[in-house]
């Protein structure tokens, strides 16, 4: 890589991300990595994967940007945008990210893309503003467990999973227009829905019809 190219890229990102220098040795970083940093400069996080331990990075960036914004009125802060396309994943991981979004004084907007299934839907529900597209789909269902070991340990796992379901139910009901009765009738099945029903149930606030809304 030429010195000019290296200096240009480092200059673009160094103010925001100290670790960019470690990436810039003798080769040009992957275009996807550069795009990742460009999104972060705009406070945009794309999660196009299952929700797992790596997803905790979202919580760390929310913390970082709140620290940068300390002393600025929330209404004057640059919003954080989380773009979600996910089949779901770890519920305990997503609950931590939800906690951080709720704690955030900097506005956090969640944007549901193609699909927000299971834990991905829970993440969408946490946004201070929640956007979806005309064909975004969502899935709500009960949790799953793959407990193995002694009977006692499996029963312990079952009790924990039950408590997790209680917390999920309380969160969904408090974050949407879904009533306890409607939830109880549907959560044990794979409850799929498209954007119109998501708006009706308060899972999302707005269907994007103008691209400027999410720029």
Backbone as CSV, one residue per row, in Angstrom:
resi,resn,N_x,N_y,N_z,CA_x,CA_y,CA_z,C_x,C_y,C_z
1,UNK,0.842,-1.179,0.000,0.000,0.000,0.000,0.885,1.240,0.000
2,UNK,0.533,2.248,-0.795,1.323,3.468,-0.831,1.178,4.235,0.473
3,UNK,2.194,5.053,0.760,2.158,5.862,1.981,0.990,6.830,1.949
4,UNK,0.695,7.380,0.768,-0.420,8.327,0.659,-1.756,7.658,0.976
5,UNK,-1.942,6.436,0.453,-3.174,5.703,0.723,-3.307,5.403,2.210
6,UNK,-2.211,4.944,2.816,-2.243,4.628,4.245,-2.569,5.863,5.065
7,UNK,-1.930,6.986,4.750,-2.167,8.216,5.508,-3.599,8.703,5.338
8,UNK,-4.131,8.544,4.117,-5.505,8.999,3.878,-6.505,8.199,4.702
9,UNK,-6.338,6.884,4.702,-7.276,6.038,5.439,-7.121,6.238,6.939
10,UNK,-5.865,6.311,7.401,-5.654,6.544,8.838,-6.241,7.881,9.252
11,UNK,-6.071,8.888,8.389,-6.614,10.202,8.712,-8.119,10.208,8.785
12,UNK,-8.755,9.354,7.978,-10.219,9.286,7.962,-10.778,8.736,9.258
13,UNK,-10.046,7.789,9.865,-10.612,7.064,11.003,-9.901,7.280,12.335
14,UNK,-8.661,7.750,12.325,-7.851,7.721,13.546,-8.475,8.508,14.689
15,UNK,-9.166,9.598,14.371,-9.761,10.423,15.428,-10.804,9.652,16.222
16,UNK,-11.496,8.739,15.550,-12.585,8.010,16.194,-12.172,6.648,16.722
17,UNK,-11.231,5.984,16.044,-10.907,4.600,16.384,-9.398,4.427,16.470
18,UNK,-8.900,4.352,17.700,-7.465,4.282,17.917,-6.844,3.029,17.319
19,UNK,-7.622,1.942,17.216,-7.058,0.677,16.752,-6.906,0.598,15.242
20,UNK,-7.296,1.652,14.503,-7.180,1.589,13.053,-5.727,1.456,12.623
21,UNK,-4.797,2.043,13.381,-3.382,1.954,13.016,-2.910,0.507,12.993
22,UNK,-3.453,-0.310,13.886,-3.043,-1.718,13.944,-3.447,-2.475,12.681
23,UNK,-4.472,-1.980,11.994,-4.949,-2.647,10.782,-4.159,-2.233,9.546
24,UNK,-3.477,-1.096,9.656,-2.848,-0.492,8.496,-1.354,-0.785,8.487
25,UNK,-0.977,-1.943,8.039,0.438,-2.272,7.932,0.859,-2.128,6.470
26,UNK,0.980,-3.209,5.763,1.423,-3.125,4.371,0.330,-3.453,3.369
27,UNK,-0.841,-3.775,3.860,-1.910,-4.144,2.942,-3.138,-3.292,3.210
28,UNK,-3.909,-3.097,2.187,-5.152,-2.350,2.319,-6.185,-3.221,3.013
29,UNK,-6.848,-2.731,4.052,-7.870,-3.537,4.726,-8.987,-3.937,3.767
30,UNK,-9.669,-5.018,4.107,-10.804,-5.462,3.310,-11.821,-4.326,3.174
31,UNK,-12.413,-4.159,1.993,-13.424,-3.111,1.820,-14.543,-3.199,2.850
32,UNK,-14.927,-4.435,3.228,-15.997,-4.591,4.221,-15.582,-4.031,5.572
33,UNK,-14.288,-4.138,5.905,-13.799,-3.600,7.171,-13.796,-2.080,7.145
34,UNK,-13.381,-1.495,6.016,-13.428,-0.041,5.884,-14.868,0.457,5.974
35,UNK,-15.787,-0.270,5.344,-17.193,0.121,5.398,-17.727,0.030,6.825
36,UNK,-17.264,-0.976,7.568,-17.647,-1.131,8.971,-17.242,0.107,9.763
37,UNK,-16.004,0.575,9.563,-15.546,1.761,10.282,-16.279,3.013,9.814
38,UNK,-16.595,3.068,8.539,-17.345,4.235,8.050,-18.736,4.292,8.680
39,UNK,-19.351,3.131,8.836,-20.659,3.112,9.504,-20.531,3.559,10.954
40,UNK,-19.498,3.086,11.636,-19.326,3.464,13.034,-19.117,4.966,13.183
41,UNK,-18.406,5.576,12.233,-18.232,7.033,12.294,-19.577,7.746,12.237
42,UNK,-20.542,7.129,11.554,-21.887,7.716,11.468,-22.801,7.205,12.584
43,UNK,-22.211,6.459,13.514,-22.963,5.851,14.623,-24.015,4.867,14.110
44,UNK,-23.637,4.114,13.113,-24.503,3.075,12.570,-23.876,1.709,12.813
45,UNK,-24.676,0.800,13.327,-24.225,-0.575,13.548,-25.126,-1.497,12.738
46,UNK,-24.523,-2.271,11.847,-25.275,-3.268,11.089,-25.091,-4.619,11.758
47,UNK,-26.214,-5.239,12.179,-26.125,-6.608,12.694,-26.856,-7.533,11.745
48,UNK,-26.073,-8.211,10.897,-26.603,-9.083,9.854,-26.143,-10.506,10.151
49,UNK,-26.581,-11.031,11.287,-26.079,-12.319,11.755,-26.946,-12.786,12.919
50,UNK,-26.611,-13.965,13.438,-27.233,-14.407,14.677,-26.755,-13.531,15.835
51,UNK,-27.557,-13.486,16.873,-27.176,-12.741,18.071,-26.434,-13.692,18.996
52,UNK,-25.153,-13.374,19.228,-24.305,-14.230,20.050,-23.388,-13.349,20.888
53,UNK,-22.331,-13.933,21.456,-21.450,-13.165,22.333,-20.847,-11.953,21.630
54,UNK,-20.573,-12.063,20.325,-19.974,-10.948,19.591,-20.901,-9.740,19.544
55,UNK,-22.200,-9.974,19.681,-23.175,-8.891,19.599,-23.054,-7.924,20.769
56,UNK,-22.393,-8.349,21.840,-22.199,-7.474,23.002,-21.452,-6.202,22.609
57,UNK,-20.699,-6.243,21.501,-20.018,-5.037,21.023,-20.989,-3.876,20.847
58,UNK,-22.240,-4.166,20.497,-23.230,-3.100,20.345,-23.368,-2.326,21.647
59,UNK,-23.433,-3.049,22.763,-23.556,-2.399,24.074,-22.339,-1.534,24.370
60,UNK,-21.163,-2.004,23.977,-19.937,-1.241,24.236,-19.920,0.058,23.438
61,UNK,-20.400,0.016,22.196,-20.447,1.246,21.407,-21.495,2.211,21.945
62,UNK,-22.609,1.697,22.425,-23.605,2.574,23.051,-22.987,3.290,24.247
63,UNK,-22.223,2.569,25.032,-21.526,3.172,26.179,-20.525,4.222,25.711
64,UNK,-19.739,3.902,24.694,-18.724,4.820,24.165,-19.360,6.124,23.699
65,UNK,-20.442,6.028,22.930,-21.045,7.236,22.384,-21.763,8.050,23.455
66,UNK,-22.302,7.404,24.473,-22.871,8.159,25.591,-21.787,8.918,26.339
67,UNK,-20.612,8.297,26.486,-19.494,8.983,27.142,-19.071,10.207,26.334
68,UNK,-19.016,10.068,25.009,-18.654,11.196,24.149,-19.682,12.320,24.241
69,UNK,-20.942,11.968,24.475,-22.033,12.946,24.467,-22.310,13.558,25.834
70,UNK,-21.558,13.151,26.834,-21.823,13.661,28.181,-21.779,15.192,28.170
71,UNK,-22.792,15.796,28.776,-22.873,17.252,28.810,-23.717,17.840,27.690
72,UNK,-24.096,17.015,26.713,-24.959,17.462,25.618,-26.389,17.018,25.917
73,UNK,-27.336,17.903,25.726,-28.738,17.545,25.936,-29.120,16.377,25.017
74,UNK,-29.867,15.390,25.530,-30.239,14.238,24.698,-30.854,14.617,23.356
75,UNK,-31.673,15.657,23.329,-32.333,16.057,22.080,-31.349,16.594,21.052
76,UNK,-30.163,16.994,21.516,-29.155,17.552,20.614,-28.086,16.532,20.219
77,UNK,-28.199,15.308,20.701,-27.188,14.293,20.413,-27.447,13.624,19.066
78,UNK,-26.357,13.179,18.452,-26.476,12.436,17.190,-26.973,11.030,17.500
79,UNK,-28.087,10.603,16.923,-28.649,9.291,17.275,-27.745,8.134,16.863
80,UNK,-27.883,7.043,17.587,-27.254,5.768,17.254,-28.287,4.961,16.469
81,UNK,-27.865,4.366,15.350,-28.783,3.570,14.538,-28.300,2.125,14.490
82,UNK,-29.167,1.208,14.865,-28.851,-0.222,14.810,-29.716,-0.851,13.726
83,UNK,-29.067,-1.319,12.668,-29.769,-1.956,11.553,-29.727,-3.463,11.769
84,UNK,-30.893,-4.092,11.785,-30.993,-5.494,12.212,-31.544,-6.374,11.091
85,UNK,-30.813,-7.429,10.805,-31.306,-8.504,9.937,-30.820,-9.797,10.583
86,UNK,-31.688,-10.465,11.316,-31.215,-11.571,12.156,-32.276,-12.649,12.316
87,UNK,-31.804,-13.895,12.358,-32.683,-15.027,12.653,-32.840,-15.252,14.150
88,UNK,-32.198,-14.426,14.976,-32.301,-14.574,16.424,-31.009,-15.079,17.024
89,UNK,-31.122,-15.679,18.197,-29.926,-16.175,18.870,-30.076,-16.135,20.378
90,UNK,-29.038,-15.676,21.039,-28.940,-15.726,22.497,-29.844,-14.690,23.160
91,UNK,-30.785,-15.161,23.972,-31.703,-14.246,24.656,-30.988,-13.476,25.758
92,UNK,-30.130,-14.151,26.547,-29.465,-13.430,27.630,-28.525,-12.361,27.093
93,UNK,-27.913,-12.599,25.932,-27.066,-11.570,25.321,-27.901,-10.383,24.873
94,UNK,-29.010,-10.634,24.197,-29.812,-9.524,23.701,-30.437,-8.740,24.848
95,UNK,-30.746,-9.393,25.964,-31.306,-8.664,27.105,-30.311,-7.660,27.664
96,UNK,-29.013,-7.995,27.614,-28.013,-7.018,28.069,-27.973,-5.809,27.139
97,UNK,-28.019,-6.054,25.838,-28.017,-4.933,24.893,-29.266,-4.081,25.091
98,UNK,-30.401,-4.732,25.326,-31.642,-4.008,25.605,-31.481,-3.134,26.845
99,UNK,-30.864,-3.674,27.896,-30.606,-2.877,29.101,-29.804,-1.622,28.763
100,UNK,-28.771,-1.773,27.923,-27.933,-0.633,27.561,-28.708,0.385,26.734
101,UNK,-29.561,-0.086,25.839,-30.378,0.842,25.051,-31.310,1.626,25.966
102,UNK,-31.911,0.952,26.931,-32.806,1.637,27.866,-32.062,2.645,28.733
103,UNK,-30.799,2.349,29.058,-29.994,3.267,29.859,-29.462,4.439,29.043
104,UNK,-29.393,4.278,27.734,-28.762,5.278,26.878,-29.529,6.597,26.893
105,UNK,-28.797,7.677,27.167,-29.380,9.011,27.049,-29.311,9.500,25.608
106,UNK,-28.314,9.021,24.880,-28.244,9.286,23.445,-29.327,8.461,22.757
107,UNK,-30.145,9.065,21.902,-31.221,8.309,21.251,-30.686,7.115,20.463
108,UNK,-31.379,5.996,20.583,-31.027,4.785,19.840,-32.212,4.414,18.953
109,UNK,-31.980,4.401,17.650,-33.016,4.023,16.695,-32.719,2.608,16.204
110,UNK,-33.713,1.740,16.235,-33.551,0.396,15.683,-34.286,0.325,14.346
111,UNK,-33.654,-0.338,13.386,-34.188,-0.410,12.031,-34.239,-1.874,11.613
112,UNK,-35.437,-2.423,11.510,-35.609,-3.809,11.105,-35.546,-3.931,9.594
113,UNK,-34.658,-4.769,9.120,-34.463,-4.908,7.674,-35.301,-6.074,7.143
114,UNK,-34.679,-7.078,6.538,-35.461,-8.166,5.953,-36.238,-8.965,6.975
115,UNK,-35.548,-9.393,8.042,-36.221,-10.202,9.061,-35.644,-9.883,10.436
116,UNK,-36.511,-9.860,11.413,-36.108,-9.674,12.816,-36.792,-10.786,13.601
117,UNK,-36.152,-11.921,13.653,-36.750,-13.107,14.245,-36.243,-13.321,15.663
118,UNK,-37.152,-13.763,16.528,-36.794,-14.170,17.886,-36.027,-13.058,18.602
119,UNK,-34.782,-13.297,19.005,-34.003,-12.276,19.712,-33.799,-11.025,18.867
120,UNK,-33.789,-11.180,17.535,-33.688,-10.013,16.663,-34.888,-9.099,16.808
121,UNK,-36.077,-9.688,16.989,-37.273,-8.894,17.228,-37.241,-8.200,18.574
122,UNK,-36.702,-8.885,19.584,-36.566,-8.266,20.903,-35.672,-7.039,20.826
123,UNK,-34.592,-7.140,20.039,-33.686,-6.005,19.875,-34.393,-4.844,19.192
124,UNK,-35.177,-5.129,18.170,-35.930,-4.073,17.496,-36.833,-3.336,18.475
125,UNK,-37.513,-4.074,19.354,-38.468,-3.478,20.291,-37.830,-2.506,21.275
126,UNK,-36.517,-2.562,21.431,-35.842,-1.733,22.431,-35.588,-0.311,21.959
127,UNK,-35.673,-0.061,20.667,-35.304,1.246,20.136,-36.156,2.380,20.674
128,UNK,-35.531,3.533,20.860,-36.275,4.732,21.239,-37.206,5.131,20.092
129,UNK,-36.760,4.885,18.866,-37.609,4.921,17.680,-37.350,3.625,16.925
130,UNK,-38.392,3.055,16.334,-38.271,1.745,15.688,-38.832,1.824,14.275
131,UNK,-37.979,1.519,13.322,-38.366,1.596,11.921,-38.322,0.213,11.280
132,UNK,-39.212,-0.017,10.335,-39.193,-1.244,9.537,-39.503,-0.874,8.090
133,UNK,-39.369,-1.846,7.198,-39.644,-1.646,5.784,-40.951,-2.352,5.411
134,UNK,-41.489,-2.063,4.228,-42.789,-2.644,3.864,-42.847,-4.168,3.925
135,UNK,-41.715,-4.844,3.725,-41.736,-6.304,3.729,-40.898,-6.906,4.852
136,UNK,-40.586,-6.130,5.865,-39.903,-6.684,7.035,-40.817,-7.704,7.716
137,UNK,-40.239,-8.810,8.155,-41.018,-9.818,8.886,-40.416,-10.039,10.268
138,UNK,-41.267,-10.481,11.173,-40.879,-10.663,12.572,-41.367,-12.035,13.042
139,UNK,-40.650,-12.590,14.011,-41.052,-13.863,14.618,-40.954,-13.749,16.131
140,UNK,-42.048,-14.089,16.802,-42.062,-14.211,18.260,-42.410,-15.655,18.589
141,UNK,-41.666,-16.258,19.496,-41.975,-17.633,19.911,-41.397,-17.896,21.289
142,UNK,-41.705,-19.075,21.830,-41.178,-19.420,23.141,-39.703,-19.785,23.014
143,UNK,-39.019,-19.829,24.150,-37.595,-20.131,24.151,-37.327,-21.606,23.937
144,UNK,-36.050,-21.924,23.738,-35.648,-23.319,23.577,-34.477,-23.606,24.497
145,UNK,-34.298,-24.876,24.810,-33.221,-25.280,25.704,-32.686,-26.626,25.258
146,UNK,-31.375,-26.792,25.366,-30.746,-28.057,25.007,-30.011,-28.640,26.188
147,UNK,-30.670,-28.723,27.320,-30.023,-29.163,28.559,-29.606,-30.625,28.477
148,UNK,-28.408,-30.907,28.973,-27.922,-32.281,29.104,-27.285,-32.427,30.475
149,UNK,-27.056,-33.665,30.880,-26.434,-33.905,32.179,-27.382,-34.648,33.099
150,UNK,-27.152,-34.518,34.394,-27.989,-35.198,35.377,-29.395,-34.615,35.376
151,UNK,-30.339,-35.384,35.920,-31.725,-34.911,36.004,-31.791,-33.601,36.777
152,UNK,-31.050,-33.531,37.884,-31.057,-32.313,38.695,-30.595,-31.102,37.911
153,UNK,-29.516,-31.282,37.135,-28.998,-30.158,36.355,-29.966,-29.761,35.249
154,UNK,-30.624,-30.748,34.651,-31.606,-30.421,33.619,-32.800,-29.684,34.216
155,UNK,-33.197,-30.058,35.432,-34.293,-29.349,36.097,-33.888,-27.924,36.441
156,UNK,-32.617,-27.747,36.864,-32.110,-26.394,37.126,-32.185,-25.548,35.860
157,UNK,-31.777,-26.151,34.743,-31.814,-25.444,33.466,-33.246,-25.092,33.086
158,UNK,-34.176,-26.008,33.355,-35.581,-25.758,33.054,-36.114,-24.591,33.870
159,UNK,-35.765,-24.539,35.154,-36.217,-23.439,36.009,-35.671,-22.104,35.512
160,UNK,-34.397,-22.113,35.105,-33.796,-20.886,34.574,-34.504,-20.459,33.291
161,UNK,-34.773,-21.415,32.409,-35.444,-21.110,31.146,-36.847,-20.566,31.388
162,UNK,-37.540,-21.120,32.387,-38.872,-20.610,32.739,-38.801,-19.149,33.178
163,UNK,-37.815,-18.838,34.028,-37.660,-17.456,34.502,-37.321,-16.527,33.340
164,UNK,-36.495,-17.010,32.411,-36.154,-16.214,31.233,-37.407,-15.921,30.412
165,UNK,-38.290,-16.908,30.301,-39.535,-16.700,29.557,-40.440,-15.683,30.254
166,UNK,-40.467,-15.710,31.581,-41.252,-14.728,32.336,-40.740,-13.320,32.041
167,UNK,-39.413,-13.174,32.018,-38.819,-11.862,31.754,-39.077,-11.414,30.316
168,UNK,-38.965,-12.346,29.378,-39.250,-12.021,27.977,-40.694,-11.555,27.814
169,UNK,-41.618,-12.259,28.450,-43.035,-11.895,28.355,-43.263,-10.492,28.901
170,UNK,-42.706,-10.207,30.068,-42.882,-8.888,30.679,-42.303,-7.796,29.783
171,UNK,-41.146,-8.078,29.198,-40.500,-7.095,28.317,-41.341,-6.840,27.071
172,UNK,-41.812,-7.897,26.436,-42.592,-7.741,25.203,-43.889,-6.985,25.474
173,UNK,-44.577,-7.333,26.549,-45.846,-6.669,26.870,-45.628,-5.193,27.191
174,UNK,-44.538,-4.891,27.911,-44.273,-3.499,28.291,-43.751,-2.663,27.121
175,UNK,-43.223,-3.322,26.083,-42.590,-2.602,24.974,-43.482,-2.479,23.749
176,UNK,-44.658,-3.114,23.772,-45.533,-3.153,22.598,-46.984,-2.944,23.023
177,UNK,-47.885,-3.092,22.058,-49.322,-3.063,22.360,-49.869,-4.474,22.565
178,UNK,-48.997,-5.465,22.622,-49.433,-6.850,22.800,-49.931,-7.043,24.229
179,UNK,-51.159,-7.490,24.378,-51.714,-7.722,25.704,-51.273,-9.095,26.217
180,UNK,-51.439,-9.295,27.509,-51.072,-10.583,28.092,-51.894,-11.709,27.471
181,UNK,-53.165,-11.447,27.229,-54.031,-12.468,26.642,-53.573,-12.841,25.233
182,UNK,-53.268,-11.845,24.426,-52.804,-12.105,23.055,-51.466,-12.830,23.080
183,UNK,-50.579,-12.416,23.978,-49.272,-13.075,24.090,-49.441,-14.548,24.451
184,UNK,-50.254,-14.817,25.476,-50.430,-16.198,25.941,-51.029,-17.100,24.862
185,UNK,-51.850,-16.535,23.996,-52.471,-17.330,22.937,-51.501,-17.670,21.808
186,UNK,-50.429,-16.889,21.681,-49.585,-17.018,20.494,-48.149,-17.453,20.728
187,UNK,-47.602,-17.258,21.935,-46.152,-17.366,22.063,-45.625,-18.788,21.927
188,UNK,-46.466,-19.795,22.143,-45.968,-21.174,22.040,-45.870,-21.674,20.599
189,UNK,-46.359,-20.908,19.675,-46.212,-21.274,18.265,-45.185,-20.343,17.627
190,UNK,-44.825,-20.613,16.389,-44.002,-19.673,15.635,-44.917,-18.577,15.103
191,UNK,-44.891,-17.441,15.783,-45.806,-16.342,15.501,-45.130,-15.380,14.525
192,UNK,-45.322,-15.629,13.226,-44.747,-14.786,12.181,-45.695,-13.640,11.861
193,UNK,-45.121,-12.518,11.468,-45.949,-11.388,11.049,-45.157,-10.486,10.111
194,UNK,-45.872,-9.748,9.285,-45.255,-8.760,8.405,-45.458,-7.357,8.979
195,UNK,-44.986,-6.381,8.232,-44.857,-5.022,8.753,-46.176,-4.428,9.244
196,UNK,-47.273,-4.682,8.521,-48.552,-4.079,8.924,-48.964,-4.531,10.319
197,UNK,-48.814,-5.825,10.597,-49.168,-6.328,11.925,-48.176,-5.843,12.972
198,UNK,-46.915,-5.696,12.584,-45.908,-5.188,13.519,-46.255,-3.777,13.979
199,UNK,-46.752,-2.959,13.055,-47.174,-1.606,13.421,-48.404,-1.665,14.323
200,UNK,-49.368,-2.485,13.952,-50.606,-2.605,14.730,-50.321,-3.038,16.164
201,UNK,-49.363,-3.949,16.343,-49.045,-4.476,17.670,-48.010,-3.637,18.414
202,UNK,-47.540,-2.551,17.806,-46.599,-1.673,18.494,-45.188,-2.216,18.580
203,UNK,-44.870,-3.195,17.743,-43.503,-3.718,17.708,-42.586,-2.710,17.031
204,UNK,-43.116,-1.997,16.052,-42.386,-0.933,15.364,-43.258,0.313,15.328
205,UNK,-42.609,1.462,15.107,-43.326,2.734,15.094,-43.708,3.187,13.695
206,UNK,-42.867,2.853,12.718,-43.060,3.452,11.398,-42.523,2.536,10.300
207,UNK,-43.279,2.435,9.211,-42.802,1.767,8.005,-42.111,2.811,7.140
208,UNK,-40.880,2.544,6.767,-40.098,3.502,5.985,-40.639,3.563,4.559
209,UNK,-41.092,4.745,4.161,-41.545,4.968,2.786,-40.725,6.058,2.106
210,UNK,-39.868,6.718,2.869,-38.972,7.752,2.340,-37.582,7.466,2.886
211,UNK,-36.624,7.220,2.009,-35.282,6.835,2.430,-34.646,7.866,3.348
212,UNK,-35.038,9.149,3.205,-34.451,10.195,4.045,-34.734,9.965,5.526
213,UNK,-35.775,9.218,5.824,-36.142,8.951,7.220,-35.023,8.273,7.983
214,UNK,-34.268,7.412,7.310,-33.257,6.617,8.013,-31.829,6.977,7.616
215,UNK,-31.636,8.092,6.904,-30.285,8.512,6.533,-29.633,9.282,7.674
